[in-house]
Amino acid sequence: MNSIDTSTNNNQECFFVDIQRKLEVEELRKQEYAKASGFHLDLSTLQWKVSDDESYVMVAQKNLQIVSTMRGEVIDQISLLEKKLECPWNFPVNLDGAVLLLSRAATDSSQRLTGMNLVLRYWFLQLAMHYHIPYVVGTFVTGSPRENSLREMGYQFFTNPFGWQQSTYRSLREVKVVVLDMKNNGEQALQYCQSRASEAIKQYPFKTSFPDIKYVRSL
């Protein structure tokens, strides 16, 4: 396992958290999702649960305070992925291996313009390459501020015709499912992150080794 360390700044770093800091993660999620547009949700959905234990929950920390978070779920069962996306996988991409589903992203409003979403995404793309995960997947409502960035990274865009209606999320706009082919577009995506957030990536290094791979089995 490779250890990544690009900075000596001990006050700012990215790492994976566990249940011991769940309350901080929950608070940031709820604080920022309460301001979201394009969908309604029950904020209790954002509480830490079994799927978080099975996932990689990454945070960016500044002066011991969590300022940004994103969850990565390694999923190797298409039926579970379909349940999480709330639509069948009828898209023209053959998932011939595990996928990394990125979700639960939240950044403190005071850090919104510092590129923290790109920083966490960059380290998750590095994780996907480390584990040789062929696809990175995401979903969001149209109009999301990260939509243009994902297009420039090389993500493919598809429409979820059903929207989010079955879970505690209720979409008010069209829902997109996006897929990044790591073999063909992984380097392009990493270079995009570097070009747009190089200083922030240096300021928030991922300082520890990637742990052994684990797979999500829970909703």
Rosetta blueprint (number, residue, H / E / L):
1 M L
2 N L
3 S E
4 I L
5 D L
6 T L
7 S L
8 T L
9 N L
10 N L
11 N L
12 Q E
13 E E
14 C E
15 F E
16 F E
17 V E
18 D L
19 I H
20 Q H
21 R H
22 K H
23 L H
24 E H
25 V H
26 E H
27 E H
28 L H
29 R H
30 K H
31 Q H
32 E H
33 Y H
34 A L
35 K L
36 A L
37 S L
38 G L
39 F E
40 H E
41 L E
42 D L
43 L H
44 S H
45 T H
46 L H
47 Q L
48 W L
49 K L
50 V H
51 S H
52 D H
53 D H
54 E H
55 S L
56 Y E
57 V E
58 M E
59 V E
60 A E
61 Q E
62 K E
63 N L
64 L L
65 Q E
66 I E
67 V E
68 S E
69 T E
70 M E
71 R E
72 G E
73 E E
74 V E
75 I E
76 D L
77 Q L
78 I H
79 S H
80 L H
81 L H
82 E H
83 K H
84 K H
85 L H
86 E L
87 C L
88 P L
89 W L
90 N L
91 F L
92 P L
93 V L
94 N L
95 L L
96 D L
97 G L
98 A L
99 V E
100 L E
101 L E
102 L E
103 S E
104 R E
105 A E
106 A E
107 T E
108 D L
109 S H
110 S H
111 Q H
112 R H
113 L H
114 T H
115 G L
116 M H
117 N H
118 L H
119 V H
120 L H
121 R H
122 Y H
123 W H
124 F H
125 L H
126 Q H
127 L H
128 A H
129 M H
130 H H
131 Y H
132 H L
133 I L
134 P L
135 Y E
136 V E
137 V E
138 G E
139 T E
140 F E
141 V E
142 T L
143 G L
144 S L
145 P L
146 R L
147 E H
148 N H
149 S H
150 L H
151 R H
152 E H
153 M H
154 G L
155 Y L
156 Q E
157 F E
158 F E
159 T E
160 N E
161 P L
162 F L
163 G L
164 W L
165 Q L
166 Q L
167 S L
168 T L
169 Y E
170 R E
171 S E
172 L L
173 R L
174 E L
175 V E
176 K E
177 V E
178 V E
179 V E
180 L E
181 D E
182 M H
183 K H
184 N H
185 N H
186 G H
187 E H
188 Q H
189 A H
190 L H
191 Q H
192 Y H
193 C H
194 Q H
195 S H
196 R H
197 A H
198 S H
199 E H
200 A H
201 I H
202 K H
203 Q H
204 Y L
205 P L
206 F E
207 K L
208 T L
209 S E
210 F L
211 P L
212 D L
213 I L
214 K L
215 Y L
216 V L
217 R L
218 S L
219 L L
